[in-house]
């Protein structure tokens, strides 16, 4: 038996999938439902495109929410807790993992590098989840409306030809 098994593809899955309940956007990882379903069939380029969108959303929400975070310290903290990160993980992605670790265990807050007090973790996490889901849902709605507009335009062009 070969010891050179390919490692599992890193996935954004947060282990709280809500697409099984019919959500268009997963409340755990914030991927669109079709991305969750088709993830294992995606090419490297498709994975990268999804990661970039998700990281951009994390940057947009978390970077302003955690202005006193020390990124080098945060990255060391996250890696010390054996969290796997893509090499191109954004600042927001690193902040997300640190905050998620602290949300599960507030005693980690002082060593996290987030620059917050442990009493701030829960309200910050709840506000983050509210904002990130709103942004992800708006992104999905925009993508759907755009795709719907393109299909209507194509159909109209076909009918006119």
N, C-alpha and C positions, 0 to 999 in steps of 0.2 A: 504494500500500500504506500502510495506516494505521500511524502510529508509536505509537498508543494501545493497544498490546496489553496485555491483563491480565497482571499478574505471576503467576508460579506460586504456588500455595498453599504456604505454609510447612508442612512436614511434620515429624513427630518422627523420621522415618527416619534411622537411623545408618549405613546402608549395610552392615549385617551381618545381614540378615534370616534368621532361622532357621525362620520359619513354613513356608517352602518344603520343609523337611525334616520337617514334621509337628508342630512345637512349637505348643502352644496359646498360649504367650506368646513374643513375639519376644525373643531374647536381645540384640538391638541396641537397639531403641527401647522395648521392654517393652509395646507395644500387644498387645491380644488378636488372635488370628489373623483373626477376622472384621473387626476394625477395619483391619488392614493391607489386606485384600482389598477392602473397601468404602470406603476412605478417600476416593477421588475422587468418590464418590456422596454423601458426607455434606454436610449443610447446615452453615452457619456455627455454629449452636447445637450440633450434634453434634461438630464439630471442637473447639469450646470446651470441651465436657464432657470429651472425651478429654484435651485439654491440661491441664485442671485436675486430673484424676486423676493424670496423669503428674507434673505439677509438685508436687502434694502428696506423692507418693512420694519425689521428689528432696529436697524440704524435710525430710521425716521422716528420711531417711538421711544426706544430705550436710551439712546445717547443723550437727548435733552432731559430725560427723567433722572439720569444719574450723572450730573455734571462734575462730581468730585471723585469719580472712579479713576483709579490708577490702572491703566490698561495692562501694563506689564505685570503688575501684581495680580490682577484679575486672571490673566492668562495662566500664570504660574499656579494660582489657586485651582482653576478649573482642571488643568492637567494633573495636579497632585491628587485630585479626586477621580482620576482615570476616565475623564470624559473624553471621548474621541471627537476631534474636530477636523474638519477639512483644512488643508494647508491655507486655503484662501478665505477662511472664515472671517467674517466682518467683525468690526468692533461690537456692533449690536448683538451678534451671535454669541460672542464671548461673554458680554454682559448678561445676556439671557440665561446662559448656563450657570453663571455664578449666582444670579438672582434666584433661579430655580432651585439650586442646591440650598441656598439660604432659606427659601420658602419651606423646604422640607425639613431643615434643621437650622433654626435661628441661631444656634450656638456657633455656626460657621461665619456669621456676619463679620465679626472683628477681623478674621483672617482673610476675608474674601477680596479686599481691595475695592469694594464698591463705594466706600466713603459714606455709609449710612449706619444708623443705629438699628439694633435688632428689632426695636418696636416699630420701625418704619417698614419692615419687610412685608408684612401681610397687606397693609393698605396699598403699598407700592405695587405689589404683585397683582392685587385685584384691579387696580387702575390700569396697569399694563395689559392685563387680559381683556379688559373692556375695550381699550383703545386698539389693540392689535387685531382683535376679531372684527371690529368696525372697519378698520383699514383693509383687512383681507377680504371681507364681504364686499366692500366697495370695489376692490380690484376685480373680484369675480364678476360682479354686476357689470362693470365697465367692459370686461373682456367678452361677456355674453352679449351685451348690447352691440359691441363692435362687430362680433362675429355675425350676429343677426342682421345688422346693417349691411355687411359685406354680402351675405347670402341673398338678401333682398335685391341688392344692386346687381348681382350676377344674374339672378332670375329675370330681372327687368331687362338687362342687356340681352339675354337669350331670347326673350319674348319679342324684343324690338328687331332682332336680326332675321 
